[in-house]
Structure formats: C-alpha cells, structure tokens
Amino acid sequence: MKLDIQAVNDIGCSRTNNEDMMSVGGILLRDSSLEITVEINKDSDSYFYILVSDGMGGHEKGEVASEYLLKCIASYLSDQSLSTSETEDGLRSLVKEVSDTLNAKGIKENQERILGCTLTGVIWIGKAVYLVNAGDSRTYRHRNGILKQLSTDDTERGITGDENASRMLLNAVGGGSHGRLTVEDISERIMEGDRILVCSDGLTDMVDDETIEKILGNETRAADRLVETANRNGGADNISVIVAKTAE
C-alpha cells in the first residue's frame, strides 16, 4: 500500500503557545508541515503510523505531555518484534503507563491541573490497520465523497443535553485520567483511494463535517485548505491536520 501524506500543524489565531504535536512515522511536527509518500509492505512486519496528540487546553505544560507521549510510542514500536495481539495489548499498557507517569509528575510538582493530552490516529503493521484513540481528537475516513468519523469522542455534553453546551472530556492520557486507549482493527474498513484524516479539535471545533467533506473531495492540498479554513473561522485553538490518501 502507498500513502500520499500531507501534514500541517498551526498555532491558530488565539493561542500564544502550541500544545499540539503530530507524528508521521516518528517524524514529530509542531509549528511545521510535511509532505511525504511512503510504501507499506503488507508481506512483512514493517509498520507506519500517523498520530495526533493535543495537549489538554488549560492544563499546565500540555505541549510537554503531547511530545512525551508520541516519543514513547515511537520508542515502543521501534523496539518491538511486532505481532498483532501483542501490539494491541502493548499499546494499551504503554499509554496507561504514560498516563500514570504524567499524573504522578503533576502531583509531585503540585500542579493545579495535571498535564495531559489526547491521542488519535492510525497504525499500519503488515496487513493490519489499527485505529487508536483516547480523548476528543478525531480520525475520519473520506470515501466517494462521504466523510465518516472512525474514532469515538471520549466526551459527554452538559446535563441539559444541549448540542451547543461545552463538552466534558471523560478520558485522556494524564490529566488525572486513567489513560484508557481504544485499539480497533479497521483493516476491513480501509480501501484503495480512501483519504484518512487525523486531526485535533482545533479543526473540528472551527470547521463542520460538511465543509471538511467538501474540502477533502475537491482540494488536492486538503490539509492546507482545512487549516486555512479553521483560521478564517476564528482559529480558537491549535490546529493539527494529517491527510493520507491510500493507493495500492
């Protein structure tokens, strides 16, 4: 499988620091962009991944948490003799360990709000394709003009159930959370020609799904256009966007 990838990370229009971090096959990106084409050999245990981690807004040192998590994942994957079942359990254990470390660090430093982050994205290991998620950053699939969210937000609305009410984050890595990572085999749900979008809520809070769908269907440089649109709509948060087009 071939992946044509465009990744863009932007501070947005309102924040003075950037707590988002992206990883494209271990290449860490903050306040930068990347375009790359990679080949994934399905007949080997080779691996590749596209991940976004959003340092939790309002938490101290959120940028430290997001970078630390992605570095830990890179180290884990590079050191493992990868097999499917061991990798699934291993990733869950790793993220739980990182969460515990961040929580302990926050308590030791007497932080008012413990540093933490989200995680979402896709990992290819040989023939297998895994969706990973903790928090409210999102992974989507775009196929034949239709956008579908693959990840599930770990959030709930206010008591009133008002769609316009603020969301409460129920799960994250650190931030006082248990660090519960969802790992799902989506190998049968990814086909040639699909576009995979991995993003932080700096995009989805500023740009609705219908607009995202249109941009992914009509733009060759969709990641650039998505970030531009989020900033034009206010850019209230840091913005991370990875778009990967699949081909055989």
Stockholm file with secondary structure:
# STOCKHOLM 1.0

chainA/1-248         MKLDIQAVNDIGCSRTNNEDMMSVGGILLRDSSLEITVEINKDSDSYFYILVSDGMGGHEKGEVASEYLLKCIASYLSDQSLSTSETEDGLRSLVKEVSDTLNAKGIKENQERILGCTLTGVIWIGKAVYLVNAGDSRTYRHRNGILKQLSTDDTERGITGDENASRMLLNAVGGGSHGRLTVEDISERIMEGDRILVCSDGLTDMVDDETIEKILGNETRAADRLVETANRNGGADNISVIVAKTAE
#=GR chainA/1-248 SS CEEEEEEEEECTTTCSSCCEEEEETTEEESSCEEEEEEECCTTSSCEEEEEEEEBCTTSTTHHHHHHHHHHHHHHHHHHSCCCHHHHHHHHHHHHHHHHHHHHHHHHHTTCSSCCEECEEEEEEETTEEEEEEESSCEEEEEETTEEEECSCCCEECCTTCCTTSCCEECCCEETTSCCCCEEEECGGGCCTTCEEEEECHHHHTTSCHHHHHHHHHHCTTHHHHHHHHHHHTTCCSCEEEEEEEEEC
#=GC SS_cons         CEEEEEEEEECTTTCSSCCEEEEETTEEESSCEEEEEEECCTTSSCEEEEEEEEBCTTSTTHHHHHHHHHHHHHHHHHHSCCCHHHHHHHHHHHHHHHHHHHHHHHHHTTCSSCCEECEEEEEEETTEEEEEEESSCEEEEEETTEEEECSCCCEECCTTCCTTSCCEECCCEETTSCCCCEEEECGGGCCTTCEEEEECHHHHTTSCHHHHHHHHHHCTTHHHHHHHHHHHTTCCSCEEEEEEEEEC
//
